[in-house]
Amino acid sequence: MKFYSTRDSEQKKFDSALVIKQGLADDGGLFIPESIPSLSEKDIKELAKMTYPERAAKILSMYLTDYTYDELLSDCKEAYCETSFPGGAAPLKNVNDNIYSLELWHGPTAAFKDMALQIMPRLLSRALVKTGEDKTALILVATSGDTGKAALEGYKDIDRIKIMVFYPESGVSKVQKLQMATQTGNNVNVCAIKGNFDDAQTGVKKIFSDSEAHKVFAENSYILSSANSINWGRLAPQIVYYVSAYCDLLNSGDIKFGETVNVCVPTGNFGNIFAAYLAKLMGLPIAKFICASNANNVLTDFLRTGTYDRNRKFHLTMSPSMDILISSNLERLLCFTAGTDETRAYMKSLSENGSYTVSDATKKAIAENFVGYFADEVDTAKTLKKYYDTYGYLADTHTSVALDCAEQYIKETGDTKKMIVASTASPYKFAADVYKSITGNAATSDTDALDELSALTNTEITYPLRNLTERKVNFTTVIESEDMLEAVYKFM
């Protein structure tokens, strides 16, 4: 299996180890596989009999063909072990007749990013060896809250790797900020920026495309890489849990083989939902993808009109991991649908004008699989309370957005297929907003809200978040977004 850049009309091919090591293509594009491997009926039935680590190794081996199956199985068993994922990774819970919650937050940082970022450091370590790399990998991460902590936890104290995380100073929850600020490890650094997530993401991309900076890195024996979902090594493991969810539905008898399901994903950077789309292209019986947005509904508008326009008001919401106006992974879908030349033109227009409009043919092709809905702050809170009061299901704010959008889709279309809703974070990561949504009253403080939510709902605080306020704060730096490169040099 080879990979090429979404912006390269010549489609120069690269092995997966190099793609994972490099992260972003030299032309600024994202790497995609040259072909999509197929899952046969026999394959899916065999996967249904496997454990999660075995399912992960099987799927990854179909894309990462320069890794051996035994290497991948060993890494998956370590990544998804009971210590990191008590009770098992990615459990599927039936919420009501139609809706199943795919809980992706049972890992060491209580967010879905753990599902990829517990395995990705292992893939990168092997990639350094496979490519004969003698330099240290410097991981740069822009985060809207969850990726940063998950990456820090995954990469801490790993040899020949250093990691630096940038997050918007006022764009993450107090719990998310504390999780990052109290991070330990001798190879990590965390820095807040004045601005929003898009500013952080743009800053990281600028560093990746800065040829002079790359010379400085090379002179100091560093290479750059990424832990964001722009890196194929982050995206590929996310395919697994959608396949796993379908297998679990088969095993429980809730569906028969070949029966199609729908998937609803709370969406910011478009990586999580694109991974589900790849599962469908492989042969998983999925009918529709419901792209769920919050008040920053740039994707909803795009899916309905064909115009992507980031020139709009930016909202800080109670679902901050979705407070994004530049959805990087949408570029991969555009390339699959429209090809490299159109994609390159769209990305050029986005960079220069902040917008682009796809062709009618591309809009129609995307609409065959994707529909967009959004939930504002009021509806997010109402839905969160409804699901707790009516079904006894405690959701976080991002999952509530997805539940609301799933209901909108079902009501509008009458489609009663089983719906897999990606639950992307523990309710305790956003305890203050969850508590207020249920009770109508503010918690004593953002951190006290964890204990207050636990007492209210008679549920346990998710294990990675216990005693969070008692941990030592190690990182307090705040910089302007234009000073990110200087901060990286200082860390280096």
Stockholm file with secondary structure:
# STOCKHOLM 1.0

chainA/1-492         MKFYSTRDSEQKKFDSALVIKQGLADDGGLFIPESIPSLSEKDIKELAKMTYPERAAKILSMYLTDYTYDELLSDCKEAYCETSFPGGAAPLKNVNDNIYSLELWHGPTAAFKDMALQIMPRLLSRALVKTGEDKTALILVATSGDTGKAALEGYKDIDRIKIMVFYPESGVSKVQKLQMATQTGNNVNVCAIKGNFDDAQTGVKKIFSDSEAHKVFAENSYILSSANSINWGRLAPQIVYYVSAYCDLLNSGDIKFGETVNVCVPTGNFGNIFAAYLAKLMGLPIAKFICASNANNVLTDFLRTGTYDRNRKFHLTMSPSMDILISSNLERLLCFTAGTDETRAYMKSLSENGSYTVSDATKKAIAENFVGYFADEVDTAKTLKKYYDTYGYLADTHTSVALDCAEQYIKETGDTKKMIVASTASPYKFAADVYKSITGNAATSDTDALDELSALTNTEITYPLRNLTERKVNFTTVIESEDMLEAVYKFM
#=GR chainA/1-492 SS CCEEETTCTTCCCBCHHHHHHHCSCTTSCCEEESSCCCCCHHHHHHHHTSCHHHHHHHHHHHHCTTSCHHHHHHHHHHHTCTTTSTTCSSCEEECSSSEEEEECCCSTTSBTTHHHHTTHHHHHHHHHHHTTCCSEEEEEEECSSHHHHHHHHHHTTCTTEEEEEEEETTSSCHHHHHHHHTCCCTTEEEEEEESCHHHHHHHHHHHHTCHHHHHHHHHTTEEEEECSTTSHHHHHHHHHHHHHHHHHHHHHTSSCTTCCEEEEEECSSSHHHHHHHHHHHHTCCEEEEEEEECSCCHHHHHHHHSEEECCSCCCCCSCGGGCCSCCTTHHHHHHHHHCHHHHHHHHHHHHHHSEEECCHHHHHHHHTTEEEEECCHHHHHHHHHHHHHHHCCCCCHHHHHHHHHHHHHHHHHCCCSCEEEEECBCGGGGHHHHHHHHHSSCCSSTTHHHHHHHHHHTCCCCGGGTTGGGSCCCCCCEEEGGGHHHHHHHHC
#=GC SS_cons         CCEEETTCTTCCCBCHHHHHHHCSCTTSCCEEESSCCCCCHHHHHHHHTSCHHHHHHHHHHHHCTTSCHHHHHHHHHHHTCTTTSTTCSSCEEECSSSEEEEECCCSTTSBTTHHHHTTHHHHHHHHHHHTTCCSEEEEEEECSSHHHHHHHHHHTTCTTEEEEEEEETTSSCHHHHHHHHTCCCTTEEEEEEESCHHHHHHHHHHHHTCHHHHHHHHHTTEEEEECSTTSHHHHHHHHHHHHHHHHHHHHHTSSCTTCCEEEEEECSSSHHHHHHHHHHHHTCCEEEEEEEECSCCHHHHHHHHSEEECCSCCCCCSCGGGCCSCCTTHHHHHHHHHCHHHHHHHHHHHHHHSEEECCHHHHHHHHTTEEEEECCHHHHHHHHHHHHHHHCCCCCHHHHHHHHHHHHHHHHHCCCSCEEEEECBCGGGGHHHHHHHHHSSCCSSTTHHHHHHHHHHTCCCCGGGTTGGGSCCCCCCEEEGGGHHHHHHHHC
//
